[in-house]
Amino acid sequence: MLDNTVLSMRGICKSFPGVNALKNVDFTLRCGEVHALMGENGAGKSTLIKVLTGVYAKDAGQVYIKGDEKALTIKSPQEAQNLGISTVYQEITLCPNLSVAENMFIGRDKDTIVNWRRMNTRAREILDTLDIPATPAQQLANCSIAIQQMVAIARAVDMDCKALILDEPTSSLDENEVAKLFTLMRDLKTRGVGIIFVTHFLDQVYEVSDRITVLRGGELVGEFLARDLPRVELVSKMMGKELDDLESISGGKASIDAKLDQIPVLEAYGLTSNSGVKPFDFTIKRGEVNGFTGLLGSGRSECVRAIYGADRVTGGQVKMNGRNVKIDEPFAAMKHGVGYLPEDRKRDGIIAELSVRENIIIALQVMRGFFRPFTAAQAKAFADEYIKLLAIKTASVDTPIASLSGGNQQKAILARWLLTHPEYLILDEPTRGIDIGTKIEIQKLVLELASEGMSITFISSEIEEMLRVCSRLVVMRDLRVVGELSGEDLTQTNIMRTIAGNEARNGRYS
Amino acid sequence: MSRNGLRKREPPTDTAFLLTITICMFMAMYILAVIFLGDKGFSKPQTFFNLLNEYAALIVLSCGLSVVMISGGIDISVGGVTALICMTCVVYLEDAGGGFLGAVLISLGIGLAFGVVHGFLVAYLKIQPFIVTLAGMFFARGATALVNLDQVQAKNAAFTAVSRVRILIPGVGSFTKRGVFVPAYIEIGVIVALLIVILLFLMLKYTKFGRGLYAVGGNAQSALMLGINVSRTKFFAYVLTGLLAGVGGMLYFLHTGSGSVVQASGLEMDAIASSIIGGTLLSGGVGNIIGTLFGVLIRGTIYTIVTAIGAQGPWWTGITISALLCFFIVLQSVITSRKKR
């Protein structure tokens, strides 16, 4: 092992029932580097972190810590901390009612009696050396989120940590705060701390990282020096497409082209919500299928949630068929003929305890009003019609929806919205976690519905699927719309270039 | 930042902020009472010391409530436990012919037993503290009736001697109309109560356990991540509250000298109200024992003022207390919402 290695993980395997979360993954962290851990959803980033911090027990592989020849088994986060591996999570795990100094020292001192003066002096020293603008006696709740995060880091650093894991530390920070955090990270680097930086913001990765390890589908794609890896290549590695292959795939397979002279079904100008998405414009015409694309966390879902009124809309204007409308809650959207199939089927989609029939008719029932219930016969007729139409495999209409397979659950939710005959339907990851046969069925159905005049926004993590279905794609990066591709320009390469941003033009593939 | 130059004044901590309000409120209230109701006895120092004499037990019980509320819990059994202690002690002294020291040990034992059971159920079996201590309250009330149904007055010589001890405050007192100097006095319970206030203040501020209580009450999940043994801290919070209920029950008995089934009913609510008026946050993590002392004194002052004005019955006390509680609860919710920003 090299001298400057802080920790190394070799051949780590971890599987959960039915899933191989990590397959033979290697990871090395060196002194004084910021090492970004990148990957899309399900790539295994968090599993790897959890194995390292002792939350999960690994199935196979070795973990070596600096200064120890033997492979170690880390059983708990506490043990990891004692070995010098500290984690700072996205949600702050400090006590808001205590002072800054106490948060740095509580739970660590062995003494029964608290020596406030010594504690405050020590805290003052640490805050000064790390240049954190906080006073020891200040109550933590009075500090900004960024400062609170820095206090958490200061605590970790003072615990003599050799490896600091920052798990999505910047998601709740504004730009100034991010800058402060990065200054602190660079400072820690010069002190020889190895930092594992987990984030989905590409700009931030290139701003502070020295090295990037990419995971995909639980496997190691590779370890790269940040300066040698152009952005566009990083994106292609995360998505699992080689750029050379991409050139050969022709884009724009979408079969339906919107008529250009029409008034759009829905137009949004400068729309923004409390989810942090930057103001964006969006239009969709009758019979058009378009989509939002971008990496995980780039704001795809946030955009459609803002359109649907699922998040609190904080600005912008929405027009439907040329008329101004106010969509501030999902019910308002429904009344205007907008349907939304949410990304998280289990949490936001199905109502697990209710039957297939009840799940299907609920949206229509809500629009009709709860005091005018459908008769049992009507409800059954509706449900039967769509179960047949979408070929939903269920024992009966009264089966609880939770006992259906994922694909059939998704079809039932789709049926729920089709029953309301929406003018505009938003499908957020309708094909995630369902089998390939059903995927194709859903894709076909989307195109069919569009040819009948429905406008559909389709979101998927799989680019091929988007290309097959959509005739226009809005590209997002870091909660911002960064481009729109349609027609000839709609190719995988172009999508990746747009996701990666301007810097890619300076890269090798420009 | 301002580190190198003049440092910007930090906003006060939540605990300090609420404590300041409580103390100011007491001062204002008492000074106004002295000015406007001086002829009704408020100019006499003894009126103030009588507050302490009257409420020594409540001070101790409220301190116990503060401890458990700071840790994020609640204990509504202390009134019932007090009644049980009074009844057991009076029966022990009168019927069993026991001694004073034995009665003290019985009080502490009963309080401790309740605390241990509550603590175990809440901290290790993770049952809602409200439910656990509600059961404790019913049990204590039921057990009181089981011990004895009649009201009994303690006549034990040693007991009466202790309860009648008056500790004179040197140099403080008032003159009667004939010009005779009557020194002010406090009862022995006040010494015990004040000692407990001081000990608890030091414990909460300067011990690992005390700070752990604040951390657990502030955010139990975070406290766990910071390496605090959350279950143990909660357990001992209830044990301590139980023990304080024992002491408080004993002081209550010392002051009233009797035992009855309906005794001390609603006392736990008075203790909770005093603790909240004293600046303890019901959601946990914020509170101060000095504030609790003043919370009890505010409650006592209101009662004395209402009586002095001649308003009939305890209703006006209740209405005034409820208005104050509303004020403090609104204040607390402001603090809590600010924290969530």
Chai-1 contact restraints between the chains, C-beta under 6 A:
chainA,res_idxA,chainB,res_idxB,connection_type,confidence,min_distance_angstrom,max_distance_angstrom,comment,restraint_id
A,T93,B,S222,contact,1.0,0.0,6.0,A-B,restraint_1
A,T93,B,M225,contact,1.0,0.0,6.0,A-B,restraint_2
A,L94,B,S222,contact,1.0,0.0,6.0,A-B,restraint_3
A,C95,B,A215,contact,1.0,0.0,6.0,A-B,restraint_4
A,C95,B,G218,contact,1.0,0.0,6.0,A-B,restraint_5
A,C95,B,N219,contact,1.0,0.0,6.0,A-B,restraint_6
A,C95,B,S222,contact,1.0,0.0,6.0,A-B,restraint_7
A,P96,B,G218,contact,1.0,0.0,6.0,A-B,restraint_8
A,P96,B,K339,contact,1.0,0.0,6.0,A-B,restraint_9
A,N97,B,G218,contact,1.0,0.0,6.0,A-B,restraint_10
A,N97,B,G285,contact,1.0,0.0,6.0,A-B,restraint_11
A,N97,B,V286,contact,1.0,0.0,6.0,A-B,restraint_12
A,I106,B,R211,contact,1.0,0.0,6.0,A-B,restraint_13
A,I106,B,A215,contact,1.0,0.0,6.0,A-B,restraint_14
A,I106,B,L226,contact,1.0,0.0,6.0,A-B,restraint_15
A,G107,B,L226,contact,1.0,0.0,6.0,A-B,restraint_16
A,G107,B,G227,contact,1.0,0.0,6.0,A-B,restraint_17
A,G107,B,I228,contact,1.0,0.0,6.0,A-B,restraint_18
A,T112,B,T207,contact,1.0,0.0,6.0,A-B,restraint_19
A,T112,B,K208,contact,1.0,0.0,6.0,A-B,restraint_20
A,I113,B,Y206,contact,1.0,0.0,6.0,A-B,restraint_21
A,V114,B,Y206,contact,1.0,0.0,6.0,A-B,restraint_22
A,V114,B,R211,contact,1.0,0.0,6.0,A-B,restraint_23
A,P133,B,M1,contact,1.0,0.0,6.0,A-B,restraint_24
A,T135,B,E10,contact,1.0,0.0,6.0,A-B,restraint_25
A,Q138,B,E10,contact,1.0,0.0,6.0,A-B,restraint_26
A,Q139,B,T13,contact,1.0,0.0,6.0,A-B,restraint_27
A,A141,B,K339,contact,1.0,0.0,6.0,A-B,restraint_28
A,N142,B,P11,contact,1.0,0.0,6.0,A-B,restraint_29
